[in-house]
């Protein structure tokens, strides 16, 4: 478990640009060290804003896109191509514009596909895909997770909801108590659509770095709650952390209710 570090930027645009630059550097460093990189994407306005900023950065060409694995932290269980799916939005923001290896873009199953409307079966299939990618576990080469159920994600990004939810782990929801499975079907989510697929804390906490993104006044209370010592059942964002680093990337509006002793502004 790593203690959270806060980076606060002047506004959401600058936050997205700085986070994109940080992500490029992290991916390039991972590829140089281990030959490939593995990143978990998040949806929402902050996640998509980061991807759009990455797409407009000249430095994006420093990434070897063919040696990058992309995963998702959660997904709305909707039909393929639905505009509300995170993968649909990510493709529009960036993915369709870069030369990714399609076999290394690991989208979560769609509703109406191989698993019909069974989100639990879809979650089990994604968990199996993660375990296959994780390799042999003990004795595996560098870059393979010590938890054989999931790959060693270099960066796992999460948007923070106004209610402190991350991925599709909502306050007091049963999925928060899952300790064995790495992926679960989420039913009765408090925001639409009610049926989703999500990584659990077990998968999230296996990442080398976890980045939590929050921008806007509507995220200020959530950030303050999660960083004030609240429990993960009441504030799921408080339970999201990485093995080596946990970064909260915020703009000034989202940080407005935090004690100034917790951070120094990164931008004038």
Secondary structure, 3 states (H helix, E strand, C coil): CCCEEEEEECCHHHHHHHHHHHHHHHHHHHHHHHCCEEEEECCHHHHHHHHHHHHCCHHHHHCCHHHEEEEECEEECCCCCCCCCHHHHHHHHCHHHCCCCHHHECCCCCCCECCECCHHHHHHHHHHHHHHHHCCCCCCCCCCCCCCCCCCCCEEEEECCCCCCECCECCCCHHHHCCCCCEEEECCCCCCCCCEEEECHHHHCCCCEEEEEECCHHHHHHHHHHCCCCCCCCCHHHHCCCCCEEEEEEECCCCCCCCHHHCCECCC
